[in-house]
Amino acid sequence: MTNKYVCPICGSKDLTLRHEASYIYSYIIDSDVPGLKNSKEFHSYQYDKREQKDSRDYVECNLCRTQYPQQFLSGVLLTDNRHGENQML
Ligand SMILES: [Zn+2]
């Protein structure tokens, strides 16, 4: 597997983009099981309301576990960036 991104800390190219989110699912209590859409048994996916609380995107290096903002994909994580003024060759 090759890609044009590299971890600037450890040099690994094994990176993963992650989307992390948290939600609150609400189920209205009625005469049978909770949730207006649930009548015989409770299914967590049969919710009445879903609110997203937080979400964030980040890129994680699978080797050293450093996390970077997603915007770094167009910046410091690009291998092309290494051919700039800091070139060590
Ligand atoms: Zn790394």
PDB file of the backbone (N, CA, C, O) and the ligand in Angstrom, with CONECT records:
HET     ZN  A 101       1
ATOM      1  N   MET A   1       0.845  -1.192   0.000  1.00  0.00           N
ATOM      2  CA  MET A   1       0.000   0.000   0.000  1.00  0.00           C
ATOM      3  C   MET A   1       0.885   1.247   0.000  1.00  0.00           C
ATOM      4  O   MET A   1       1.762   1.396   0.850  1.00  0.00           O
ATOM      5  N   THR A   2       0.650   2.116  -0.938  1.00  0.00           N
ATOM      6  CA  THR A   2       1.389   3.378  -0.956  1.00  0.00           C
ATOM      7  C   THR A   2       0.414   4.539  -0.923  1.00  0.00           C
ATOM      8  O   THR A   2      -0.675   4.458  -1.490  1.00  0.00           O
ATOM      9  N   ASN A   3       0.790   5.582  -0.282  1.00  0.00           N
ATOM     10  CA  ASN A   3       0.022   6.823  -0.332  1.00  0.00           C
ATOM     11  C   ASN A   3       0.989   7.976  -0.195  1.00  0.00           C
ATOM     12  O   ASN A   3       2.180   7.777   0.040  1.00  0.00           O
ATOM     13  N   LYS A   4       0.485   9.157  -0.338  1.00  0.00           N
ATOM     14  CA  LYS A   4       1.351  10.338  -0.338  1.00  0.00           C
ATOM     15  C   LYS A   4       1.399  11.012   1.022  1.00  0.00           C
ATOM     16  O   LYS A   4       1.871  12.142   1.144  1.00  0.00           O
ATOM     17  N   TYR A   5       0.901  10.305   2.063  1.00  0.00           N
ATOM     18  CA  TYR A   5       0.910  10.886   3.404  1.00  0.00           C
ATOM     19  C   TYR A   5       1.868  10.116   4.304  1.00  0.00           C
ATOM     20  O   TYR A   5       2.012   8.899   4.184  1.00  0.00           O
ATOM     21  N   VAL A   6       2.510  10.832   5.194  1.00  0.00           N
ATOM     22  CA  VAL A   6       3.454  10.193   6.103  1.00  0.00           C
ATOM     23  C   VAL A   6       3.393  10.894   7.462  1.00  0.00           C
ATOM     24  O   VAL A   6       3.225  12.111   7.540  1.00  0.00           O
ATOM     25  N   CYS A   7       3.533  10.106   8.525  1.00  0.00           N
ATOM     26  CA  CYS A   7       3.558  10.669   9.874  1.00  0.00           C
ATOM     27  C   CYS A   7       4.883  11.388  10.082  1.00  0.00           C
ATOM     28  O   CYS A   7       5.939  10.767   9.961  1.00  0.00           O
ATOM     29  N   PRO A   8       4.855  12.687  10.391  1.00  0.00           N
ATOM     30  CA  PRO A   8       6.114  13.429  10.568  1.00  0.00           C
ATOM     31  C   PRO A   8       6.854  13.039  11.843  1.00  0.00           C
ATOM     32  O   PRO A   8       8.034  13.358  11.984  1.00  0.00           O
ATOM     33  N   ILE A   9       6.196  12.361  12.767  1.00  0.00           N
ATOM     34  CA  ILE A   9       6.845  11.956  14.017  1.00  0.00           C
ATOM     35  C   ILE A   9       7.688  10.698  13.818  1.00  0.00           C
ATOM     36  O   ILE A   9       8.868  10.676  14.165  1.00  0.00           O
ATOM     37  N   CYS A  10       7.081   9.653  13.259  1.00  0.00           N
ATOM     38  CA  CYS A  10       7.778   8.371  13.174  1.00  0.00           C
ATOM     39  C   CYS A  10       8.059   7.939  11.739  1.00  0.00           C
ATOM     40  O   CYS A  10       8.768   6.955  11.528  1.00  0.00           O
ATOM     41  N   GLY A  11       7.527   8.644  10.753  1.00  0.00           N
ATOM     42  CA  GLY A  11       7.802   8.303   9.365  1.00  0.00           C
ATOM     43  C   GLY A  11       6.918   7.212   8.791  1.00  0.00           C
ATOM     44  O   GLY A  11       7.113   6.812   7.643  1.00  0.00           O
ATOM     45  N   SER A  12       5.936   6.709   9.566  1.00  0.00           N
ATOM     46  CA  SER A  12       5.046   5.662   9.078  1.00  0.00           C
ATOM     47  C   SER A  12       4.041   6.224   8.077  1.00  0.00           C
ATOM     48  O   SER A  12       3.606   7.371   8.182  1.00  0.00           O
ATOM     49  N   LYS A  13       3.682   5.380   7.095  1.00  0.00           N
ATOM     50  CA  LYS A  13       2.654   5.774   6.139  1.00  0.00           C
ATOM     51  C   LYS A  13       1.320   5.111   6.465  1.00  0.00           C
ATOM     52  O   LYS A  13       0.364   5.206   5.696  1.00  0.00           O
ATOM     53  N   ASP A  14       1.267   4.437   7.614  1.00  0.00           N
ATOM     54  CA  ASP A  14       0.058   3.724   8.030  1.00  0.00           C
ATOM     55  C   ASP A  14      -0.830   4.675   8.842  1.00  0.00           C
ATOM     56  O   ASP A  14      -0.777   4.693  10.072  1.00  0.00           O
ATOM     57  N   LEU A  15      -1.640   5.457   8.138  1.00  0.00           N
ATOM     58  CA  LEU A  15      -2.475   6.467   8.780  1.00  0.00           C
ATOM     59  C   LEU A  15      -3.951   6.152   8.561  1.00  0.00           C
ATOM     60  O   LEU A  15      -4.319   5.581   7.535  1.00  0.00           O
ATOM     61  N   THR A  16      -4.790   6.520   9.513  1.00  0.00           N
ATOM     62  CA  THR A  16      -6.230   6.318   9.388  1.00  0.00           C
ATOM     63  C   THR A  16      -6.957   7.617   9.686  1.00  0.00           C
ATOM     64  O   THR A  16      -6.658   8.293  10.671  1.00  0.00           O
ATOM     65  N   LEU A  17      -7.920   7.969   8.824  1.00  0.00           N
ATOM     66  CA  LEU A  17      -8.782   9.116   9.098  1.00  0.00           C
ATOM     67  C   LEU A  17      -9.969   8.617   9.900  1.00  0.00           C
ATOM     68  O   LEU A  17     -10.617   7.645   9.514  1.00  0.00           O
ATOM     69  N   ARG A  18     -10.260   9.276  11.017  1.00  0.00           N
ATOM     70  CA  ARG A  18     -11.361   8.841  11.862  1.00  0.00           C
ATOM     71  C   ARG A  18     -12.386   9.953  12.040  1.00  0.00           C
ATOM     72  O   ARG A  18     -12.037  11.128  12.152  1.00  0.00           O
ATOM     73  N   HIS A  19     -13.643   9.565  12.065  1.00  0.00           N
ATOM     74  CA  HIS A  19     -14.737  10.479  12.379  1.00  0.00           C
ATOM     75  C   HIS A  19     -15.324  10.009  13.696  1.00  0.00           C
ATOM     76  O   HIS A  19     -15.852   8.901  13.792  1.00  0.00           O
ATOM     77  N   GLU A  20     -15.228  10.859  14.714  1.00  0.00           N
ATOM     78  CA  GLU A  20     -15.711  10.493  16.054  1.00  0.00           C
ATOM     79  C   GLU A  20     -16.910  11.359  16.370  1.00  0.00           C
ATOM     80  O   GLU A  20     -16.843  12.579  16.219  1.00  0.00           O
ATOM     81  N   ALA A  21     -18.017  10.755  16.809  1.00  0.00           N
ATOM     82  CA  ALA A  21     -19.231  11.517  17.088  1.00  0.00           C
ATOM     83  C   ALA A  21     -19.934  10.922  18.298  1.00  0.00           C
ATOM     84  O   ALA A  21     -19.819   9.729  18.579  1.00  0.00           O
ATOM     85  N   SER A  22     -20.666  11.778  19.011  1.00  0.00           N
ATOM     86  CA  SER A  22     -21.503  11.270  20.098  1.00  0.00           C
ATOM     87  C   SER A  22     -22.926  11.782  19.901  1.00  0.00           C
ATOM     88  O   SER A  22     -23.133  12.930  19.509  1.00  0.00           O
ATOM     89  N   TYR A  23     -23.891  10.931  20.174  1.00  0.00           N
ATOM     90  CA  TYR A  23     -25.300  11.230  19.954  1.00  0.00           C
ATOM     91  C   TYR A  23     -26.094  10.927  21.220  1.00  0.00           C
ATOM     92  O   TYR A  23     -25.713  10.080  22.028  1.00  0.00           O
ATOM     93  N   ILE A  24     -27.213  11.645  21.372  1.00  0.00           N
ATOM     94  CA  ILE A  24     -28.197  11.282  22.386  1.00  0.00           C
ATOM     95  C   ILE A  24     -29.445  10.797  21.668  1.00  0.00           C
ATOM     96  O   ILE A  24     -30.032  11.533  20.876  1.00  0.00           O
ATOM     97  N   TYR A  25     -29.851   9.573  21.937  1.00  0.00           N
ATOM     98  CA  TYR A  25     -31.068   8.996  21.363  1.00  0.00           C
ATOM     99  C   TYR A  25     -32.177   9.092  22.406  1.00  0.00           C
ATOM    100  O   TYR A  25     -31.986   8.713  23.562  1.00  0.00           O
ATOM    101  N   SER A  26     -33.347   9.605  21.987  1.00  0.00           N
ATOM    102  CA  SER A  26     -34.467   9.749  22.914  1.00  0.00           C
ATOM    103  C   SER A  26     -35.610   8.825  22.518  1.00  0.00           C
ATOM    104  O   SER A  26     -35.908   8.649  21.337  1.00  0.00           O
ATOM    105  N   TYR A  27     -36.251   8.231  23.543  1.00  0.00           N
ATOM    106  CA  TYR A  27     -37.386   7.331  23.350  1.00  0.00           C
ATOM    107  C   TYR A  27     -38.519   7.812  24.236  1.00  0.00           C
ATOM    108  O   TYR A  27     -38.405   7.813  25.462  1.00  0.00           O
ATOM    109  N   ILE A  28     -39.606   8.219  23.613  1.00  0.00           N
ATOM    110  CA  ILE A  28     -40.745   8.704  24.386  1.00  0.00           C
ATOM    111  C   ILE A  28     -41.386   7.526  25.127  1.00  0.00           C
ATOM    112  O   ILE A  28     -41.628   6.461  24.559  1.00  0.00           O
ATOM    113  N   ILE A  29     -41.647   7.758  26.412  1.00  0.00           N
ATOM    114  CA  ILE A  29     -42.271   6.709  27.222  1.00  0.00           C
ATOM    115  C   ILE A  29     -43.776   6.712  26.952  1.00  0.00           C
ATOM    116  O   ILE A  29     -44.440   7.723  27.182  1.00  0.00           O
ATOM    117  N   ASP A  30     -44.317   5.604  26.471  1.00  0.00           N
ATOM    118  CA  ASP A  30     -45.764   5.507  26.259  1.00  0.00           C
ATOM    119  C   ASP A  30     -46.291   4.264  26.967  1.00  0.00           C
ATOM    120  O   ASP A  30     -45.631   3.730  27.858  1.00  0.00           O
ATOM    121  N   SER A  31     -47.472   3.802  26.576  1.00  0.00           N
ATOM    122  CA  SER A  31     -48.130   2.737  27.343  1.00  0.00           C
ATOM    123  C   SER A  31     -47.410   1.393  27.250  1.00  0.00           C
ATOM    124  O   SER A  31     -47.487   0.584  28.175  1.00  0.00           O
ATOM    125  N   ASP A  32     -46.709   1.150  26.140  1.00  0.00           N
ATOM    126  CA  ASP A  32     -45.971  -0.121  26.052  1.00  0.00           C
ATOM    127  C   ASP A  32     -44.483   0.133  26.259  1.00  0.00           C
ATOM    128  O   ASP A  32     -44.105   0.913  27.133  1.00  0.00           O
ATOM    129  N   VAL A  33     -43.647  -0.508  25.476  1.00  0.00           N
ATOM    130  CA  VAL A  33     -42.206  -0.307  25.660  1.00  0.00           C
ATOM    131  C   VAL A  33     -41.820   1.115  25.223  1.00  0.00           C
ATOM    132  O   VAL A  33     -42.514   1.723  24.408  1.00  0.00           O
ATOM    133  N   PRO A  34     -40.712   1.642  25.766  1.00  0.00           N
ATOM    134  CA  PRO A  34     -40.314   3.015  25.422  1.00  0.00           C
ATOM    135  C   PRO A  34     -40.093   3.207  23.921  1.00  0.00           C
ATOM    136  O   PRO A  34     -39.608   2.314  23.226  1.00  0.00           O
ATOM    137  N   GLY A  35     -40.464   4.397  23.442  1.00  0.00           N
ATOM    138  CA  GLY A  35     -40.326   4.726  22.027  1.00  0.00           C
ATOM    139  C   GLY A  35     -41.645   4.543  21.303  1.00  0.00           C
ATOM    140  O   GLY A  35     -42.226   3.458  21.333  1.00  0.00           O
ATOM    141  N   LEU A  36     -42.131   5.609  20.642  1.00  0.00           N
ATOM    142  CA  LEU A  36     -43.429   5.521  19.953  1.00  0.00           C
ATOM    143  C   LEU A  36     -43.400   4.478  18.841  1.00  0.00           C
ATOM    144  O   LEU A  36     -44.437   3.913  18.493  1.00  0.00           O
ATOM    145  N   LYS A  37     -42.217   4.220  18.283  1.00  0.00           N
ATOM    146  CA  LYS A  37     -42.111   3.265  17.175  1.00  0.00           C
ATOM    147  C   LYS A  37     -41.926   1.839  17.672  1.00  0.00           C
ATOM    148  O   LYS A  37     -41.953   0.895  16.883  1.00  0.00           O
ATOM    149  N   ASN A  38     -41.739   1.684  18.968  1.00  0.00           N
ATOM    150  CA  ASN A  38     -41.600   0.346  19.547  1.00  0.00           C
ATOM    151  C   ASN A  38     -42.908  -0.047  20.226  1.00  0.00           C
ATOM    152  O   ASN A  38     -43.419   0.696  21.064  1.00  0.00           O
ATOM    153  N   SER A  39     -43.460  -1.226  19.866  1.00  0.00           N
ATOM    154  CA  SER A  39     -44.695  -1.646  20.523  1.00  0.00           C
ATOM    155  C   SER A  39     -44.573  -3.007  21.188  1.00  0.00           C
ATOM    156  O   SER A  39     -45.194  -3.238  22.226  1.00  0.00           O
ATOM    157  N   LYS A  40     -43.792  -3.910  20.619  1.00  0.00           N
ATOM    158  CA  LYS A  40     -43.663  -5.242  21.217  1.00  0.00           C
ATOM    159  C   LYS A  40     -42.367  -5.410  21.991  1.00  0.00           C
ATOM    160  O   LYS A  40     -42.358  -5.956  23.095  1.00  0.00           O
ATOM    161  N   GLU A  41     -41.290  -4.945  21.414  1.00  0.00           N
ATOM    162  CA  GLU A  41     -40.032  -4.989  22.137  1.00  0.00           C
ATOM    163  C   GLU A  41     -39.207  -3.752  21.819  1.00  0.00           C
ATOM    164  O   GLU A  41     -39.439  -3.074  20.818  1.00  0.00           O
ATOM    165  N   PHE A  42     -38.255  -3.472  22.673  1.00  0.00           N
ATOM    166  CA  PHE A  42     -37.449  -2.271  22.530  1.00  0.00           C
ATOM    167  C   PHE A  42     -36.301  -2.510  21.555  1.00  0.00           C
ATOM    168  O   PHE A  42     -35.492  -3.419  21.745  1.00  0.00           O
ATOM    169  N   HIS A  43     -36.237  -1.683  20.506  1.00  0.00           N
ATOM    170  CA  HIS A  43     -35.096  -1.700  19.596  1.00  0.00           C
ATOM    171  C   HIS A  43     -34.420  -0.340  19.672  1.00  0.00           C
ATOM    172  O   HIS A  43     -35.071   0.687  19.479  1.00  0.00           O
ATOM    173  N   SER A  44     -33.123  -0.322  19.952  1.00  0.00           N
ATOM    174  CA  SER A  44     -32.434   0.956  20.149  1.00  0.00           C
ATOM    175  C   SER A  44     -32.427   1.806  18.880  1.00  0.00           C
ATOM    176  O   SER A  44     -32.316   3.029  18.965  1.00  0.00           O
ATOM    177  N   TYR A  45     -32.546   1.174  17.691  1.00  0.00           N
ATOM    178  CA  TYR A  45     -32.531   1.968  16.453  1.00  0.00           C
ATOM    179  C   TYR A  45     -33.893   2.589  16.156  1.00  0.00           C
ATOM    180  O   TYR A  45     -33.997   3.414  15.248  1.00  0.00           O
ATOM    181  N   GLN A  46     -34.931   2.222  16.889  1.00  0.00           N
ATOM    182  CA  GLN A  46     -36.275   2.795  16.709  1.00  0.00           C
ATOM    183  C   GLN A  46     -36.444   3.974  17.660  1.00  0.00           C
ATOM    184  O   GLN A  46     -37.284   3.957  18.560  1.00  0.00           O
ATOM    185  N   TYR A  47     -35.631   4.988  17.440  1.00  0.00           N
ATOM    186  CA  TYR A  47     -35.658   6.122  18.357  1.00  0.00           C
ATOM    187  C   TYR A  47     -36.641   7.180  17.857  1.00  0.00           C
ATOM    188  O   TYR A  47     -37.005   7.204  16.681  1.00  0.00           O
ATOM    189  N   ASP A  48     -37.064   8.056  18.778  1.00  0.00           N
ATOM    190  CA  ASP A  48     -37.962   9.152  18.402  1.00  0.00           C
ATOM    191  C   ASP A  48     -37.187  10.410  18.045  1.00  0.00           C
ATOM    192  O   ASP A  48     -37.649  11.226  17.247  1.00  0.00           O
ATOM    193  N   LYS A  49     -36.017  10.564  18.632  1.00  0.00           N
ATOM    194  CA  LYS A  49     -35.247  11.772  18.383  1.00  0.00           C
ATOM    195  C   LYS A  49     -33.770  11.465  18.555  1.00  0.00           C
ATOM    196  O   LYS A  49     -33.377  10.718  19.452  1.00  0.00           O
ATOM    197  N   ARG A  50     -32.952  12.052  17.682  1.00  0.00           N
ATOM    198  CA  ARG A  50     -31.513  11.870  17.800  1.00  0.00           C
ATOM    199  C   ARG A  50     -30.839  13.222  17.716  1.00  0.00           C
ATOM    200  O   ARG A  50     -31.060  13.980  16.771  1.00  0.00           O
ATOM    201  N   GLU A  51     -30.012  13.523  18.713  1.00  0.00           N
ATOM    202  CA  GLU A  51     -29.262  14.783  18.724  1.00  0.00           C
ATOM    203  C   GLU A  51     -27.779  14.471  18.696  1.00  0.00           C
ATOM    204  O   GLU A  51     -27.279  13.666  19.482  1.00  0.00           O
ATOM    205  N   GLN A  52     -27.087  15.122  17.778  1.00  0.00           N
ATOM    206  CA  GLN A  52     -25.637  14.963  17.763  1.00  0.00           C
ATOM    207  C   GLN A  52     -25.016  15.969  18.716  1.00  0.00           C
ATOM    208  O   GLN A  52     -25.293  17.165  18.622  1.00  0.00           O
ATOM    209  N   LYS A  53     -24.191  15.505  19.621  1.00  0.00           N
ATOM    210  CA  LYS A  53     -23.582  16.396  20.599  1.00  0.00           C
ATOM    211  C   LYS A  53     -22.237  16.913  20.108  1.00  0.00           C
ATOM    212  O   LYS A  53     -22.036  18.124  20.022  1.00  0.00           O
ATOM    213  N   ASP A  54     -21.343  16.037  19.796  1.00  0.00           N
ATOM    214  CA  ASP A  54     -20.012  16.444  19.377  1.00  0.00           C
ATOM    215  C   ASP A  54     -19.556  15.568  18.220  1.00  0.00           C
ATOM    216  O   ASP A  54     -19.962  14.412  18.098  1.00  0.00           O
ATOM    217  N   SER A  55     -18.726  16.124  17.397  1.00  0.00           N
ATOM    218  CA  SER A  55     -18.066  15.298  16.392  1.00  0.00           C
ATOM    219  C   SER A  55     -16.733  15.929  16.050  1.00  0.00           C
ATOM    220  O   SER A  55     -16.562  17.146  16.122  1.00  0.00           O
ATOM    221  N   ARG A  56     -15.808  15.091  15.682  1.00  0.00           N
ATOM    222  CA  ARG A  56     -14.517  15.605  15.243  1.00  0.00           C
ATOM    223  C   ARG A  56     -13.894  14.609  14.275  1.00  0.00           C
ATOM    224  O   ARG A  56     -14.118  13.401  14.355  1.00  0.00           O
ATOM    225  N   ASP A  57     -13.123  15.144  13.379  1.00  0.00           N
ATOM    226  CA  ASP A  57     -12.382  14.327  12.430  1.00  0.00           C
ATOM    227  C   ASP A  57     -10.904  14.468  12.752  1.00  0.00           C
ATOM    228  O   ASP A  57     -10.416  15.560  13.045  1.00  0.00           O
ATOM    229  N   TYR A  58     -10.215  13.367  12.694  1.00  0.00           N
ATOM    230  CA  TYR A  58      -8.777  13.450  12.914  1.00  0.00           C
ATOM    231  C   TYR A  58      -8.088  12.305  12.183  1.00  0.00           C
ATOM    232  O   TYR A  58      -8.695  11.294  11.830  1.00  0.00           O
ATOM    233  N   VAL A  59      -6.812  12.508  11.976  1.00  0.00           N
ATOM    234  CA  VAL A  59      -5.992  11.483  11.345  1.00  0.00           C
ATOM    235  C   VAL A  59      -5.101  10.905  12.429  1.00  0.00           C
ATOM    236  O   VAL A  59      -4.445  11.642  13.166  1.00  0.00           O
ATOM    237  N   GLU A  60      -5.080   9.568  12.523  1.00  0.00           N
ATOM    238  CA  GLU A  60      -4.249   8.944  13.545  1.00  0.00           C
ATOM    239  C   GLU A  60      -3.192   8.069  12.893  1.00  0.00           C
ATOM    240  O   GLU A  60      -3.477   7.316  11.962  1.00  0.00           O
ATOM    241  N   CYS A  61      -1.965   8.178  13.397  1.00  0.00           N
ATOM    242  CA  CYS A  61      -0.891   7.294  12.956  1.00  0.00           C
ATOM    243  C   CYS A  61      -1.058   5.961  13.671  1.00  0.00           C
ATOM    244  O   CYS A  61      -1.133   5.917  14.899  1.00  0.00           O
ATOM    245  N   ASN A  62      -1.117   4.869  12.904  1.00  0.00           N
ATOM    246  CA  ASN A  62      -1.340   3.558  13.510  1.00  0.00           C
ATOM    247  C   ASN A  62      -0.084   2.986  14.159  1.00  0.00           C
ATOM    248  O   ASN A  62      -0.136   1.930  14.791  1.00  0.00           O
ATOM    249  N   LEU A  63       1.027   3.668  14.010  1.00  0.00           N
ATOM    250  CA  LEU A  63       2.261   3.177  14.616  1.00  0.00           C
ATOM    251  C   LEU A  63       2.544   3.879  15.947  1.00  0.00           C
ATOM    252  O   LEU A  63       2.677   3.221  16.979  1.00  0.00           O
ATOM    253  N   CYS A  64       2.635   5.208  15.926  1.00  0.00           N
ATOM    254  CA  CYS A  64       2.975   5.928  17.169  1.00  0.00           C
ATOM    255  C   CYS A  64       1.740   6.531  17.837  1.00  0.00           C
ATOM    256  O   CYS A  64       1.847   7.133  18.905  1.00  0.00           O
ATOM    257  N   ARG A  65       0.546   6.371  17.203  1.00  0.00           N
ATOM    258  CA  ARG A  65      -0.736   6.806  17.777  1.00  0.00           C
ATOM    259  C   ARG A  65      -0.872   8.321  17.930  1.00  0.00           C
ATOM    260  O   ARG A  65      -1.747   8.794  18.655  1.00  0.00           O
ATOM    261  N   THR A  66      -0.020   9.074  17.260  1.00  0.00           N
ATOM    262  CA  THR A  66      -0.182  10.530  17.267  1.00  0.00           C
ATOM    263  C   THR A  66      -1.422  10.904  16.465  1.00  0.00           C
ATOM    264  O   THR A  66      -1.677  10.332  15.406  1.00  0.00           O
ATOM    265  N   GLN A  67      -2.196  11.867  16.972  1.00  0.00           N
ATOM    266  CA  GLN A  67      -3.379  12.324  16.269  1.00  0.00           C
ATOM    267  C   GLN A  67      -3.152  13.721  15.713  1.00  0.00           C
ATOM    268  O   GLN A  67      -2.582  14.591  16.372  1.00  0.00           O
ATOM    269  N   TYR A  68      -3.618  13.912  14.472  1.00  0.00           N
ATOM    270  CA  TYR A  68      -3.461  15.196  13.798  1.00  0.00           C
ATOM    271  C   TYR A  68      -4.820  15.705  13.338  1.00  0.00           C
ATOM    272  O   TYR A  68      -5.703  14.904  13.035  1.00  0.00           O
ATOM    273  N   PRO A  69      -5.008  17.040  13.279  1.00  0.00           N
ATOM    274  CA  PRO A  69      -6.236  17.583  12.697  1.00  0.00           C
ATOM    275  C   PRO A  69      -6.350  17.151  11.245  1.00  0.00           C
ATOM    276  O   PRO A  69      -5.349  16.969  10.553  1.00  0.00           O
ATOM    277  N   GLN A  70      -7.597  16.990  10.794  1.00  0.00           N
ATOM    278  CA  GLN A  70      -7.819  16.530   9.422  1.00  0.00           C
ATOM    279  C   GLN A  70      -7.173  17.455   8.399  1.00  0.00           C
ATOM    280  O   GLN A  70      -6.732  17.005   7.341  1.00  0.00           O
ATOM    281  N   GLN A  71      -7.116  18.770   8.718  1.00  0.00           N
ATOM    282  CA  GLN A  71      -6.558  19.737   7.780  1.00  0.00           C
ATOM    283  C   GLN A  71      -5.091  19.434   7.472  1.00  0.00           C
ATOM    284  O   GLN A  71      -4.571  19.876   6.448  1.00  0.00           O
ATOM    285  N   PHE A  72      -4.423  18.684   8.351  1.00  0.00           N
ATOM    286  CA  PHE A  72      -3.014  18.369   8.134  1.00  0.00           C
ATOM    287  C   PHE A  72      -2.814  17.499   6.894  1.00  0.00           C
ATOM    288  O   PHE A  72      -1.695  17.364   6.399  1.00  0.00           O
ATOM    289  N   LEU A  73      -3.928  16.897   6.382  1.00  0.00           N
ATOM    290  CA  LEU A  73      -3.820  16.097   5.160  1.00  0.00           C
ATOM    291  C   LEU A  73      -3.391  16.956   3.979  1.00  0.00           C
ATOM    292  O   LEU A  73      -2.821  16.446   3.014  1.00  0.00           O
ATOM    293  N   SER A  74      -3.659  18.251   4.050  1.00  0.00           N
ATOM    294  CA  SER A  74      -3.209  19.132   2.971  1.00  0.00           C
ATOM    295  C   SER A  74      -2.010  19.954   3.424  1.00  0.00           C
ATOM    296  O   SER A  74      -1.714  20.999   2.845  1.00  0.00           O
ATOM    297  N   GLY A  75      -1.321  19.482   4.457  1.00  0.00           N
ATOM    298  CA  GLY A  75      -0.185  20.218   4.991  1.00  0.00           C
ATOM    299  C   GLY A  75       0.959  19.306   5.378  1.00  0.00           C
ATOM    300  O   GLY A  75       1.579  18.673   4.524  1.00  0.00           O
ATOM    301  N   VAL A  76       1.236  19.241   6.676  1.00  0.00           N
ATOM    302  CA  VAL A  76       2.447  18.583   7.162  1.00  0.00           C
ATOM    303  C   VAL A  76       2.478  17.073   6.918  1.00  0.00           C
ATOM    304  O   VAL A  76       3.549  16.468   6.965  1.00  0.00           O
ATOM    305  N   LEU A  77       1.311  16.449   6.657  1.00  0.00           N
ATOM    306  CA  LEU A  77       1.303  15.001   6.445  1.00  0.00           C
ATOM    307  C   LEU A  77       1.657  14.612   5.013  1.00  0.00           C
ATOM    308  O   LEU A  77       1.900  13.441   4.722  1.00  0.00           O
ATOM    309  N   LEU A  78       1.686  15.604   4.117  1.00  0.00           N
ATOM    310  CA  LEU A  78       2.013  15.322   2.717  1.00  0.00           C
ATOM    311  C   LEU A  78       3.508  15.021   2.579  1.00  0.00           C
ATOM    312  O   LEU A  78       4.352  15.767   3.076  1.00  0.00           O
ATOM    313  N   THR A  79       3.817  13.926   1.903  1.00  0.00           N
ATOM    314  CA  THR A  79       5.232  13.586   1.707  1.00  0.00           C
ATOM    315  C   THR A  79       5.940  14.660   0.897  1.00  0.00           C
ATOM    316  O   THR A  79       7.129  14.911   1.094  1.00  0.00           O
ATOM    317  N   ASP A  80       5.210  15.292  -0.014  1.00  0.00           N
ATOM    318  CA  ASP A  80       5.809  16.334  -0.839  1.00  0.00           C
ATOM    319  C   ASP A  80       6.399  17.456   0.006  1.00  0.00           C
ATOM    320  O   ASP A  80       7.360  18.117  -0.388  1.00  0.00           O
ATOM    321  N   ASN A  81       5.801  17.652   1.174  1.00  0.00           N
ATOM    322  CA  ASN A  81       6.270  18.711   2.071  1.00  0.00           C
ATOM    323  C   ASN A  81       7.715  18.505   2.522  1.00  0.00           C
ATOM    324  O   ASN A  81       8.408  19.449   2.901  1.00  0.00           O
ATOM    325  N   ARG A  82       8.154  17.227   2.470  1.00  0.00           N
ATOM    326  CA  ARG A  82       9.481  16.917   2.992  1.00  0.00           C
ATOM    327  C   ARG A  82      10.596  17.340   2.033  1.00  0.00           C
ATOM    328  O   ARG A  82      11.773  17.322   2.390  1.00  0.00           O
ATOM    329  N   HIS A  83      10.213  17.717   0.821  1.00  0.00           N
ATOM    330  CA  HIS A  83      11.223  18.128  -0.143  1.00  0.00           C
ATOM    331  C   HIS A  83      11.408  19.637  -0.120  1.00  0.00           C
ATOM    332  O   HIS A  83      11.858  20.223  -1.105  1.00  0.00           O
ATOM    333  N   GLY A  84      11.071  20.257   0.976  1.00  0.00           N
ATOM    334  CA  GLY A  84      11.182  21.706   1.082  1.00  0.00           C
ATOM    335  C   GLY A  84      12.498  22.120   1.701  1.00  0.00           C
ATOM    336  O   GLY A  84      13.529  21.481   1.496  1.00  0.00           O
ATOM    337  N   GLU A  85      12.448  23.200   2.464  1.00  0.00           N
ATOM    338  CA  GLU A  85      13.672  23.794   2.978  1.00  0.00           C
ATOM    339  C   GLU A  85      14.357  22.917   4.035  1.00  0.00           C
ATOM    340  O   GLU A  85      15.546  23.091   4.304  1.00  0.00           O
ATOM    341  N   ASN A  86      13.610  21.969   4.639  1.00  0.00           N
ATOM    342  CA  ASN A  86      14.194  21.138   5.686  1.00  0.00           C
ATOM    343  C   ASN A  86      14.811  19.847   5.153  1.00  0.00           C
ATOM    344  O   ASN A  86      15.148  18.957   5.934  1.00  0.00           O
ATOM    345  N   GLN A  87      14.960  19.738   3.863  1.00  0.00           N
ATOM    346  CA  GLN A  87      15.507  18.519   3.277  1.00  0.00           C
ATOM    347  C   GLN A  87      16.902  18.227   3.838  1.00  0.00           C
ATOM    348  O   GLN A  87      17.745  19.121   3.918  1.00  0.00           O
ATOM    349  N   MET A  88      17.133  16.988   4.218  1.00  0.00           N
ATOM    350  CA  MET A  88      18.365  16.626   4.908  1.00  0.00           C
ATOM    351  C   MET A  88      19.372  15.938   4.001  1.00  0.00           C
ATOM    352  O   MET A  88      20.445  15.563   4.475  1.00  0.00           O
ATOM    353  N   LEU A  89      19.080  15.755   2.723  1.00  0.00           N
ATOM    354  CA  LEU A  89      19.951  14.967   1.837  1.00  0.00           C
ATOM    355  C   LEU A  89      21.239  15.713   1.491  1.00  0.00           C
ATOM    356  O   LEU A  89      22.077  15.190   0.757  1.00  0.00           O
TER     357      LEU A  89
HETATM  358 ZN    ZN A 101       3.624   8.000  13.671  1.00  0.00          ZN2+
END
